[in-house]
Amino acid sequence: MSEIDPNIERVAVIGGGAWGTALAQVLAADGRETLLWALEDDVVTAINRVHENPVYLKGLKLSPAIRATANFSDLAGVDAWVVVTPAQHMRAVLSRAPCPNMPLILCSKGIEDRSGRLLHEVAREVCTTSPVAVLSGPTFAHEVAAGLPTAVTLACEDAELGARLRDRIARPTFRTYLSDDVVGAEIGGAVKNVLAIACGVVDGRGLGQNARAALIARGFAEMTRFGLALGAKRETLAGLSGLGDLVLTCSSTSSRNFSLGRAIGEGRDAAALMADRRTVAEGAFTAPVLHRVAEAKGIDMPIVAAVNALLSGNAGIESVLDGLLSRPPRDETL
């Protein structure tokens, strides 16, 4: 049983991007004040003055119950933090913040490059007294913020705490399913971003729907191999935070990762595309560390290796495609 205060009422969202803003909108849907910490002063000012985030979620009216701040000191007295920083900046942000003895709900998707650690491991290193949960699933921020039906996984090893967090987060249009598999929920969210870049390349290259469907299926096999090797549960990987998120992200230009891959497939330079994006395509940062960890553990992930080669400039599209298509036949279950 958790020793955390059972009354989870006031929640702070750490990160004022599109996803953080959308989650703040969910948490404030019943009129309860929700704090939103953002790095950018223009985002803070716009949310407080006109109830909009014109930088990351333009054109959507936000609940007046959302109050934005750039000061961590304003977050004192809340009951939980929802952490929605870019994956590679989460350690730095939590290190700056006065780590609370309260739950951290991690909503970023990735693997830390410098350490090769999953984000819940990073959070536990920095905030040693805070229990950690993971929220993941097939979600586009603009749809969540608009109140369209969505289902997600909330993974927490402490079942009682997980139920309390779920009850605070869940809404009729934001169905929240509990799991105790924190590792599985994180791996699904990290790996699918890399695979979405691959699907975007296929689309941009005009290789057809058959090829994209095959890539999703074989990509899911890679996700499963990687997840099981790290201790994830197969059913988690086949659920909302794994297969569900994979299908969504690999099928729409609303996905930043898919859009990045599509532009590369159309012949644009990968380095220039990544340098010119204010919003983060997390898969571009996850690909090299995912490839590195997979190689170190002897996990076969040819699609991930291909994406990493493309993004690093070590191979062109034609050579990557030739390499994938010339792989020897194998049993589908391997």
N, C-alpha and C positions, 0 to 999 in steps of 0.2 A: 504494500500500500504506500502511496506517495505521501510525504510529509508537507507537500505544497498546500497552501491555502486553498480549500475546496471551492471558494467563491471566485470564479473566473468571470469577472464583469468587464473591467477596463482593459482594453487590449491596445498595444502600440504596434504599428507596422513600420519596419525598418527598411526603407527603400521606396523612393517616390517615382519609380518607373511605371510603365503601363500595368504590369502585373501587381506591383505593390498597391497602386491606386485602385485597381479593380478589387483587390482583397479588402482594402479599406472600405470600399463601397458596400461589399457584402456584410462586413462586420458592423457597419453603421445603419444597416437596412431597417432596424427596429428603433432607430432614433437614439441609440446609446452613443455617447461621445467616443470617437475613435481617433487616436493620435496617429499621425503619419509623419515620420522623420524622413526628410529629403535633403540631399546634399546641395541641390541647386536653389539659390535664393529666389529665382524667378518662378520656380514651381511652387515654393512655399507661399509666396505672395499671391499668386493666381488662385490657389486653392482657398486661401483664407478670404480673399476679397470677392471673387466671382464664382467660387465653387466649381472650378474647372482646372484640368491639367492640360494646358494647351501645348506643352512640349511633347508629352508621351501618350496622351489619350484625348486628342483634340475633338471638340464637338460634343462631348458627353457631359451632361450636368451631374455634378456630384452632390451627395447628401450634405446638408449644412451641418450635420453632426460630425463631419470629418474636420479635424483641426490639424493643420500642418505646422511643423517646426523644423528648424535646423540645429536645435540645441538638445543634446542628449539629456541634459538636466531636467528638461520638461517632461521626461518619460518616467520620472520617479513616481511611485505609487500605483503603477499599472500592475495587472495580474499575469500578463503573458506578453511575450514579444513574438511577432510574426516577421521572420527575417527573410527579406526578398532582395538582397543585394546581389549584384553579379557574382558568380561563383568564385572568381579569382580575387575578388576584393572582400570576401566575407570575413576572412581572418583579420584583415586590417581594420574593418569597421567594428567588429566585436572587440578588438583590442583597444580601440579608442573609447568604446562605450564602457560605462561602469557596469560590468556583468551582473545581472540580477540573480537572486536566488528564486527564480521563477521559470516556468517552462519557456523554451525556445521552440517555435514551430518553423522549421526550415522549409522554404518554398523555392529556393534556387535549385538549378539543375546543372550538375557538372561534377568534375573531379579536380581537386586542387593540383595545379601543375607542379608547384615546387616540392610537394611531398608525395604526390600520388595517392592522397587520402580522400576518402569520401567525405562529404561536407559534414555529416553528423560527427565524424571523428575529429574534424577540425574544430567544430563548436565545443565539443567536450574537452579538447585541449585548452581552449581559451577561457571558456566559462565552466569551470570544473564543478560548480555546485548546482548548475541548472540542468534539469531533465530536458531531453531533446526528443521532439517528434518531427515527422516529415510529412508534408502535405504535397501530393503530386497527383497527376492525372491529365486527361485530355482537355486542355483549357486554352482558349484564346482569350486574352484579357478583355478585348472590347465586347465580346459576347457575355462574359461574366459580369462586367460592369453594367451592361444593359439589362441584366436580369434574365437572360435566356437560360434554358435548362442545361445544367452541367452536373456531372458526377465525378467525384474525386476520391482518392484514398488518403486517409490519415493514419500513418503508421506510428505506433508508440508501444514500447516494450511494457510499460506500466498500463495495464488494461483499465484501471480505475481512472487514472489521469487522462488517458485517451478518450474515455467516455465523456469526461467533463469538458475537455477541449472540443470534442465533436458537438456537444450540445450548445456550446457558445458559437461555433462557426456555422453550423448547418442551417440552411434555409430550404423552403419548399423547392426552390429552383437551383439550390446548391447542395445536392445530396452528397453526404459524406459517409463513406464506408470505412469501418475500422479494420486495422491490421496490426499485428505485432512484428511484422517483418520490415524493420527500418532499412536494412541493407537492400532488400529487393525493391522497395519503393524508390530508393535513391538511384539504384543502377538503371532501372527502367528510364527514369527521367534524364539521366546523363547520356546513355548510349543512343537513345532515339534521336537526339539532336544531331549526332554525327551521321546516322543513317538517313535523316531527312535531307542533309546536304547531298548525299549520294542520289537520292530520289530526285532532287532538284536538277542535278546534272543530267540525269536520264531524260527528264522533261525538257530541259533546255536544249539538249542534243537531238530531240525529236525521235527518240528511240521507241516510243509507243507505250501503250498501257500494259501490254503483256510484260514488258521488261520491268516496268515499275512494280507491278504486282509480284513478280518473281523476286525483285530486290527487297521488297518489304518482308516477304516470307523468309528469304535466306538471311536477311538482316535480323529478323526475330530469332532465328537459330543462333546467330552470333551473340545476341543479347542474352539468350538463355544459357549458352555455354559459359559466358563470362559471369553471369549472375550466380549460377550453381557453383562455380569454382570459388566464389567469394562468400558462399554461405547463404545466398538468397533462396527463397522458396519458389519452386516452379509455378505454383498457382498465383503468386504475386506477380511474376513476370508475365503471366497470361491474363492478368487483370487490367484494371483501369490505368495503373501507373506504369505498366509495361506495354502490352500489346495495344491497349486503348489509346495511349498517348502516341505510340508509334504510328498507328493508322492515321490519326488526325494530322500529325506534324508532317507526314510524308505525302499528304494529299492536297495541300492548299497553299496558295501564295500568301495567305495570312501568316504563315510560318516564316519567321525571319531566316531560319536555317534552310528551309526549302527554297526561299527566294534567293539566298546567297548561292546555293548550288545551281539553281536555274541560270543565274547570270553567268556563272563559270561555264556551264554547259553551252551557253550562247557565244562563248569565246572571250568574255571579259577577263581581265587580270585579277586573280584571287587576292593578291596583296593590296592592290588599289581598292578593291571592293571593301575589304575589311578595314582599311584605314579611313574610309569615307563614311562609315556607318556610326551614327550617334547611338542607335539602339543596338544591343549586343546580340549577335548570333552565337550563342554559347557553344554550339557544336564546333566552331572554328578553334576555340580554346581547349575544348575537351579532346579533340581528335588526337593531338600528339601525345598527351599523357595517357589516354586510353590505349593507344597503340603501344606505348612504352610498357605499360603495366601488363597488357596482354602478352607481349613478347616475353617479358620476364617470367611470367607464370606458364608459358607454353600453351596459351589459349589461341586457337586458330580463328582469326577474325579478318579474312581477306578484304571485306568491304571497308572496314575501318582502316585497314592498311592503305587501301586505294585512296580513300578520302584524305588521309594524312599526307600521302605522296603528292596529291594534287595541290593541297593547301600550302605545303612547304616548297612547292616549285621543283620538287625532285623528279616529277614525271608529268607528261602531258596527258590530255584526255585520251587520245588514241592509244597510247601505250598502256594506260591504266585499264581501258576497256579490253584491249587485246589480252592483257594479263588475266583479267577475270574470266573472259570467255574461253580462254585456252586451258583453264584449270582441268585436271583430269576428272572424269566422272567418279561419283562417290555415292554411297548410300545416303538417302535423304535424311535419315535419323541421326547422322553423325554431324 
